[in-house]
């Protein structure tokens, strides 16, 4: 199979620019010409309009829009969701075990599918299953360093006093 080579007429100054361009890319004239044809076919760029949108600038603009979109999603969805998860985790680790019995905790934790839990939630469930100490209720007994009120002495003259 024989190939017939074709030639293209071009202005001598433009040909010199073409040769310099090929050299700058480390390509032969033939390779550069082929790459240019493939480039214009792939990008659908119009070679008659050299001031058309630069693909790099278009990508940068799209990148800025994408980053803006991600930040907005983070602000409106991800952060509130993260805050909710933190509150739920705190409830599971601290408040729920103090307020309900161990049998109820076991029932709740058995209803949670283990494959759906992250490591943090697994730790929270484990904390739920560990009995938490109940803080003692404040008593009326004297605390060290506090003054205790002195009860009044029985008064013999007061009505209702049996010692009268």
MOUR-V183258 format. One record per residue. N is the residue number from 1. RES is the residue in one small letter. OMEGA is omega in whole degrees, -180 to 180 (* if undefined). D_CENTER is the distance of its C-alpha to the mean C-alpha in whole Angstrom. Layout:
N;RES;OMEGA;D_CENTER, N;RES;OMEGA;D_CENTER
//
This chain:
1;x;-179;60, 2;x;179;61, 3;x;177;59, 4;x;179;60, 5;x;180;58, 6;x;177;58, 7;x;-180;58, 8;x;176;57, 9;x;-180;59, 10;x;178;57, 11;x;-178;58, 12;x;179;59, 13;x;179;56, 14;x;178;53, 15;x;178;54, 16;x;177;54, 17;x;-180;50, 18;x;179;50, 19;x;179;51, 20;x;179;49, 21;x;179;46, 22;x;-180;47, 23;x;-179;47, 24;x;177;44, 25;x;-179;42, 26;x;-177;45, 27;x;172;46, 28;x;178;49, 29;x;-179;50, 30;x;-180;50, 31;x;179;47, 32;x;-180;45, 33;x;179;47, 34;x;179;46, 35;x;179;42, 36;x;179;43, 37;x;179;44, 38;x;179;41, 39;x;-178;38, 40;x;176;40, 41;x;-176;40, 42;x;-174;36, 43;x;-176;35, 44;x;177;38, 45;x;-180;38, 46;x;-178;41, 47;x;179;43, 48;x;-178;45, 49;x;-177;43, 50;x;179;42, 51;x;178;40, 52;x;-179;38, 53;x;176;34, 54;x;-180;33, 55;x;179;30, 56;x;178;28, 57;x;178;28, 58;x;179;27, 59;x;179;24, 60;x;179;23, 61;x;178;23, 62;x;178;21, 63;x;179;19, 64;x;179;19, 65;x;-180;18, 66;x;179;15, 67;x;177;13, 68;x;178;15, 69;x;-179;14, 70;x;180;10, 71;x;179;10, 72;x;178;12, 73;x;179;10, 74;x;-177;7, 75;x;-174;10, 76;x;-174;12, 77;x;-171;9, 78;x;-179;6, 79;x;177;7, 80;x;178;10, 81;x;177;9, 82;x;178;8, 83;x;179;11, 84;x;180;13, 85;x;179;12, 86;x;179;13, 87;x;179;16, 88;x;178;17, 89;x;179;17, 90;x;178;19, 91;x;-179;21, 92;x;-175;22, 93;x;-171;22, 94;x;-170;24, 95;x;-176;26, 96;x;-179;26, 97;x;-180;29, 98;x;-171;31, 99;x;180;31, 100;x;-177;32, 101;x;-178;34, 102;x;180;34, 103;x;177;35, 104;x;178;33, 105;x;179;30, 106;x;179;31, 107;x;-180;31, 108;x;-176;28, 109;x;178;26, 110;x;180;28, 111;x;-179;27, 112;x;180;24, 113;x;-176;23, 114;x;-178;22, 115;x;179;21, 116;x;-174;18, 117;x;171;17, 118;x;179;14, 119;x;-180;16, 120;x;180;15, 121;x;176;17, 122;x;178;19, 123;x;179;20, 124;x;178;20, 125;x;177;23, 126;x;178;25, 127;x;178;25, 128;x;-178;26, 129;x;178;29, 130;x;-180;30, 131;x;179;32, 132;x;177;31, 133;x;178;34, 134;x;-179;35, 135;x;-179;36, 136;x;177;40, 137;x;178;41, 138;x;180;43, 139;x;179;46, 140;x;179;49, 141;x;-177;51, 142;x;175;51, 143;x;179;48, 144;x;176;49, 145;x;179;49, 146;x;180;50, 147;x;179;53, 148;x;179;54, 149;x;-179;56, 150;x;179;60, 151;x;-180;61, 152;x;178;65, 153;x;179;68, 154;x;-179;70, 155;x;-177;73, 156;x;-177;76, 157;x;-178;77, 158;x;179;73, 159;x;178;74, 160;x;180;73, 161;x;-178;73, 162;x;-179;75, 163;x;-175;77, 164;x;*;79
//
